[in-house]
């Protein structure tokens, strides 16, 4: 099946499901789209009892897509740049130290908490999995997903200070999480753990520092080009070229493209830079263009996640592990945030119950599924893919629907 046909089918389904959500369900797009797609997939499963034509067609579409490449190497860069472009830079600047702690220390602690907990839980339900593979699962499931978080928080009504923490963390921790995942993946793939600490530090340095450096350079070059001209259509193309060229460059040199795009987006979207480089017309066109890109890619992504259920292996043990993992992950996220929140609480005047809201508002999404799909069969790919799917669906449908109500119940909803 060729990519044009696959893309056409996905965009058509996304448009139909998006219409149904806006017209009838009126849910945040990420939630509504996933819910409708899951119902659609279940309907196809029911129809397949009598005629499996639609089921085979949908399975062919899903199996034809390299989810990891499509999301991590293509979609993620566009979505992160768009998210960073529209982020409140001043609030992000004020909250930079806790955000940095959440996105680094928080993800690392969560990786080991989740990995250790799942290692013992899987043994209790008679699923023998090596500890290093459980750590891999901890790394792929720990980062919160900016794709899910950004869309849902727009309607949740969180206080600006808290929103900046959650959005800022989600923008950066996926890049850090991917680096941690790749490090553990390399150790697991070596067979006997022959990767040295210096190699680990080199990988971290290359991915993180290289990615941020490329992002700064891209952001500055984009800023200088846009400042030197006043032509809104060319300036929109310049931002598009920055994302596409920057992603290709980062991937070529094995730098972190997600971190590069977040950094570049924050620089170009900074209010000071906007005021000195963009006319009102240019600013409106740049913002609308990237909002459209963001909405389109988000829509396609959540349709894909909903359809993914058709190719999973739902064995009893896998389903039980997935159900148990949901509360375990919430507890581990709560624990991983304790130290940074306690350390910064008095310095930055955190809102009440920050830990609870950040735990419940820390949604997982397509990044985790893409990383789970990259596992090999020796790493128990099918098991961890099912667990990841359960966590992601619960995260978006249950946590996403109720985070606004939680904020309102605590008395923190913006007026």
ChimeraX attribute file (.defattr): number of C-alpha atoms within 10 A of each C-alpha:
attribute: neighborCount
match mode: 1-to-1
recipient: residues
	/A:1	10
	/A:2	8
	/A:3	11
	/A:4	9
	/A:5	11
	/A:6	17
	/A:7	14
	/A:8	11
	/A:9	14
	/A:10	18
	/A:11	17
	/A:12	13
	/A:13	18
	/A:14	24
	/A:15	16
	/A:16	13
	/A:17	22
	/A:18	23
	/A:19	14
	/A:20	15
	/A:21	20
	/A:22	14
	/A:23	10
	/A:24	10
	/A:25	16
	/A:26	13
	/A:27	18
	/A:28	19
	/A:29	21
	/A:30	27
	/A:31	24
	/A:32	25
	/A:33	32
	/A:34	24
	/A:35	22
	/A:36	21
	/A:37	22
	/A:38	22
	/A:39	14
	/A:40	15
	/A:41	20
	/A:42	17
	/A:43	12
	/A:44	19
	/A:45	16
	/A:46	13
	/A:47	14
	/A:48	14
	/A:49	9
	/A:50	8
	/A:51	12
	/A:52	13
	/A:53	11
	/A:54	14
	/A:55	20
	/A:56	14
	/A:57	11
	/A:58	19
	/A:59	15
	/A:60	14
	/A:61	20
	/A:62	19
	/A:63	12
	/A:64	13
	/A:65	15
	/A:66	12
	/A:67	23
	/A:68	18
	/A:69	14
	/A:70	13
	/A:71	20
	/A:72	18
	/A:73	16
	/A:74	16
	/A:75	17
	/A:76	25
	/A:77	23
	/A:78	23
	/A:79	28
	/A:80	29
	/A:81	29
	/A:82	26
	/A:83	25
	/A:84	26
	/A:85	25
	/A:86	17
	/A:87	21
	/A:88	18
	/A:89	20
	/A:90	12
	/A:91	16
	/A:92	21
	/A:93	12
	/A:94	14
	/A:95	19
	/A:96	17
	/A:97	15
	/A:98	22
	/A:99	25
	/A:100	17
	/A:101	19
	/A:102	27
	/A:103	26
	/A:104	21
	/A:105	18
	/A:106	26
	/A:107	28
	/A:108	20
	/A:109	20
	/A:110	26
	/A:111	28
	/A:112	20
	/A:113	21
	/A:114	26
	/A:115	25
	/A:116	16
	/A:117	18
	/A:118	24
	/A:119	20
	/A:120	16
	/A:121	17
	/A:122	20
	/A:123	12
	/A:124	10
	/A:125	12
	/A:126	10
	/A:127	15
	/A:128	13
	/A:129	17
	/A:130	14
	/A:131	16
	/A:132	18
	/A:133	22
	/A:134	23
	/A:135	26
	/A:136	27
	/A:137	30
	/A:138	28
	/A:139	30
	/A:140	27
	/A:141	32
	/A:142	32
	/A:143	33
	/A:144	30
	/A:145	24
	/A:146	29
	/A:147	27
	/A:148	28
	/A:149	23
	/A:150	23
	/A:151	19
	/A:152	24
	/A:153	18
	/A:154	12
	/A:155	12
	/A:156	22
	/A:157	18
	/A:158	22
	/A:159	14
	/A:160	14
	/A:161	16
	/A:162	19
	/A:163	23
	/A:164	23
	/A:165	25
	/A:166	27
	/A:167	26
	/A:168	29
	/A:169	29
	/A:170	26
	/A:171	31
	/A:172	26
	/A:173	29
	/A:174	27
	/A:175	26
	/A:176	24
	/A:177	25
	/A:178	22
	/A:179	23
	/A:180	24
	/A:181	22
	/A:182	20
	/A:183	20
	/A:184	21
	/A:185	19
	/A:186	16
	/A:187	18
	/A:188	21
	/A:189	15
	/A:190	11
	/A:191	9
	/A:192	8
	/A:193	12
	/A:194	12
	/A:195	16
	/A:196	10
	/A:197	9
	/A:198	9
	/A:199	12
	/A:200	18
	/A:201	12
	/A:202	12
	/A:203	19
	/A:204	19
	/A:205	14
	/A:206	17
	/A:207	26
	/A:208	20
	/A:209	16
	/A:210	20
	/A:211	29
	/A:212	23
	/A:213	18
	/A:214	23
	/A:215	29
	/A:216	21
	/A:217	16
	/A:218	25
	/A:219	25
	/A:220	16
	/A:221	16
	/A:222	20
	/A:223	23
	/A:224	13
	/A:225	14
	/A:226	24
	/A:227	17
	/A:228	10
	/A:229	12
	/A:230	15
	/A:231	13
	/A:232	19
	/A:233	12
	/A:234	13
	/A:235	23
	/A:236	20
	/A:237	13
	/A:238	18
	/A:239	23
	/A:240	17
	/A:241	14
	/A:242	21
	/A:243	27
	/A:244	15
	/A:245	13
	/A:246	23
	/A:247	25
	/A:248	15
	/A:249	16
	/A:250	23
	/A:251	16
	/A:252	10
	/A:253	13
	/A:254	14
	/A:255	25
	/A:256	26
	/A:257	32
	/A:258	32
	/A:259	29
	/A:260	33
	/A:261	36
	/A:262	28
	/A:263	27
	/A:264	33
	/A:265	28
	/A:266	25
	/A:267	24
	/A:268	26
	/A:269	26
	/A:270	18
	/A:271	16
	/A:272	11
	/A:273	17
	/A:274	18
	/A:275	13
	/A:276	11
	/A:277	22
	/A:278	22
	/A:279	15
	/A:280	12
	/A:281	12
	/A:282	20
	/A:283	18
	/A:284	12
	/A:285	16
	/A:286	23
	/A:287	16
	/A:288	13
	/A:289	15
	/A:290	21
	/A:291	16
	/A:292	12
	/A:293	16
	/A:294	21
	/A:295	17
	/A:296	15
	/A:297	19
	/A:298	23
	/A:299	23
	/A:300	22
	/A:301	25
	/A:302	27
	/A:303	25
	/A:304	23
	/A:305	22
	/A:306	21
	/A:307	21
	/A:308	20
	/A:309	19
	/A:310	19
	/A:311	14
	/A:312	12
	/A:313	13
	/A:314	16
	/A:315	12
	/A:316	9
	/A:317	13
	/A:318	21
	/A:319	16
	/A:320	15
	/A:321	22
	/A:322	21
	/A:323	15
	/A:324	17
	/A:325	21
	/A:326	17
	/A:327	12
	/A:328	16
	/A:329	23
	/A:330	18
	/A:331	15
	/A:332	22
	/A:333	27
	/A:334	20
	/A:335	16
	/A:336	25
	/A:337	23
	/A:338	14
	/A:339	15
	/A:340	18
	/A:341	17
	/A:342	12
	/A:343	12
	/A:344	15
	/A:345	15
	/A:346	9
	/A:347	8
	/A:348	14
	/A:349	9
	/A:350	16
	/A:351	13
	/A:352	13
	/A:353	12
	/A:354	17
	/A:355	20
	/A:356	16
	/A:357	20
	/A:358	19
	/A:359	23
	/A:360	18
	/A:361	28
	/A:362	27
	/A:363	31
	/A:364	29
	/A:365	26
	/A:366	25
	/A:367	27
	/A:368	26
	/A:369	25
	/A:370	21
	/A:371	24
	/A:372	27
	/A:373	17
	/A:374	16
	/A:375	18
	/A:376	11
	/A:377	9
	/A:378	11
	/A:379	21
	/A:380	17
	/A:381	17
	/A:382	21
	/A:383	22
	/A:384	24
	/A:385	24
	/A:386	25
	/A:387	25
	/A:388	28
	/A:389	23
	/A:390	20
	/A:391	25
	/A:392	25
	/A:393	21
	/A:394	17
	/A:395	23
	/A:396	25
	/A:397	16
	/A:398	14
	/A:399	22
	/A:400	27
	/A:401	19
	/A:402	15
	/A:403	24
	/A:404	21
	/A:405	15
	/A:406	19
	/A:407	21
	/A:408	15
	/A:409	10
	/A:410	11
	/A:411	10
	/A:412	17
	/A:413	16
	/A:414	11
	/A:415	6
